[in-house]
Amino acid sequence: MLTKGDIADIISAYLARASAGAGAEPRGRILSRASKPLPKRVFINDWEMKRMVKPGQKSVNIPAGAIVSPLSLDWLDYDGVKVVRE
């Protein structure tokens, strides 16, 4: 009869064997890559965009890596406001 520990050992051995297969990176490189911080990306939704744009403004500056919601882009296009990425 298999115990929980035996099943965990089988699964970890299988995963280690699968990750060491052809074309796979060594496990140490995967861990070192994961330890690097990812660049921070900002999500700007419609409510935040409406707070950023003042009445009569024709352009709005947003961070270079920002993700702008489709609704915000439609709203900006309707009002004729250009998006300028920093």
NORDA-V181442 format. One record per residue. N is the residue number from 1. RES is the residue in one letter. SS is DSSP state (H for helix, E for strand, - for the rest). NEAR is the number of other ideal C-beta (glycine too) atoms within 8 Angstrom. D_FIRST is the distance of its C-alpha to the first C-alpha in Angstrom with 2 decimals. Layout:
# NORDA-V181442
n=N res=RES ss=SS near=NEAR d_first=D_FIRST
n=N res=RES ss=SS near=NEAR d_first=D_FIRST
This chain:
# NORDA-V181442
n=1 res=M ss=- near=2 d_first=0.00
n=2 res=L ss=- near=5 d_first=3.78
n=3 res=T ss=- near=6 d_first=6.56
n=4 res=K ss=H near=5 d_first=10.03
n=5 res=G ss=H near=6 d_first=11.39
n=6 res=D ss=H near=8 d_first=9.32
n=7 res=I ss=H near=9 d_first=10.39
n=8 res=A ss=H near=8 d_first=13.79
n=9 res=D ss=H near=8 d_first=14.15
n=10 res=I ss=H near=9 d_first=13.58
n=11 res=I ss=H near=8 d_first=16.07
n=12 res=S ss=H near=8 d_first=18.53
n=13 res=A ss=H near=8 d_first=18.57
n=14 res=Y ss=H near=8 d_first=19.27
n=15 res=L ss=H near=8 d_first=21.96
n=16 res=A ss=H near=9 d_first=23.51
n=17 res=R ss=H near=8 d_first=23.77
n=18 res=A ss=H near=8 d_first=25.28
n=19 res=S ss=H near=9 d_first=27.77
n=20 res=A ss=- near=8 d_first=28.91
n=21 res=G ss=- near=7 d_first=29.81
n=22 res=A ss=- near=3 d_first=33.41
n=23 res=G ss=- near=3 d_first=35.73
n=24 res=A ss=- near=8 d_first=33.43
n=25 res=E ss=- near=5 d_first=34.80
n=26 res=P ss=- near=7 d_first=33.30
n=27 res=R ss=H near=9 d_first=31.17
n=28 res=G ss=H near=6 d_first=33.86
n=29 res=R ss=H near=8 d_first=36.49
n=30 res=I ss=H near=10 d_first=34.51
n=31 res=L ss=H near=8 d_first=34.07
n=32 res=S ss=H near=8 d_first=37.74
n=33 res=R ss=H near=7 d_first=38.92
n=34 res=A ss=H near=6 d_first=36.97
n=35 res=S ss=H near=5 d_first=38.55
n=36 res=K ss=- near=6 d_first=42.05
n=37 res=P ss=- near=3 d_first=43.42
n=38 res=L ss=- near=4 d_first=44.03
n=39 res=P ss=- near=5 d_first=47.58
n=40 res=K ss=- near=5 d_first=48.18
n=41 res=R ss=- near=7 d_first=49.13
n=42 res=V ss=- near=9 d_first=51.00
n=43 res=F ss=E near=7 d_first=50.80
n=44 res=I ss=E near=12 d_first=54.14
n=45 res=N ss=- near=9 d_first=54.19
n=46 res=D ss=H near=9 d_first=57.28
n=47 res=W ss=H near=6 d_first=57.93
n=48 res=E ss=H near=9 d_first=57.87
n=49 res=M ss=H near=15 d_first=60.05
n=50 res=K ss=H near=8 d_first=62.62
n=51 res=R ss=H near=6 d_first=62.83
n=52 res=M ss=H near=8 d_first=63.38
n=53 res=V ss=- near=10 d_first=66.17
n=54 res=K ss=- near=4 d_first=69.49
n=55 res=P ss=- near=3 d_first=72.01
n=56 res=G ss=- near=4 d_first=74.11
n=57 res=Q ss=- near=8 d_first=71.80
n=58 res=K ss=- near=6 d_first=71.51
n=59 res=S ss=E near=8 d_first=68.60
n=60 res=V ss=E near=12 d_first=65.52
n=61 res=N ss=E near=6 d_first=63.79
n=62 res=I ss=E near=12 d_first=60.01
n=63 res=P ss=- near=7 d_first=57.73
n=64 res=A ss=- near=5 d_first=57.05
n=65 res=G ss=- near=8 d_first=53.30
n=66 res=A ss=- near=11 d_first=53.56
n=67 res=I ss=E near=8 d_first=52.07
n=68 res=V ss=E near=10 d_first=54.58
n=69 res=S ss=- near=11 d_first=53.53
n=70 res=P ss=H near=6 d_first=55.06
n=71 res=L ss=H near=8 d_first=56.85
n=72 res=S ss=H near=13 d_first=58.49
n=73 res=L ss=H near=10 d_first=59.63
n=74 res=D ss=H near=8 d_first=61.14
n=75 res=W ss=H near=11 d_first=62.89
n=76 res=L ss=H near=13 d_first=64.29
n=77 res=D ss=H near=8 d_first=65.47
n=78 res=Y ss=H near=6 d_first=67.19
n=79 res=D ss=H near=7 d_first=69.01
n=80 res=G ss=- near=6 d_first=69.87
n=81 res=V ss=- near=11 d_first=68.05
n=82 res=K ss=E near=8 d_first=66.91
n=83 res=V ss=E near=10 d_first=63.67
n=84 res=V ss=E near=8 d_first=64.26
n=85 res=R ss=E near=8 d_first=61.24
n=86 res=E ss=- near=6 d_first=61.87
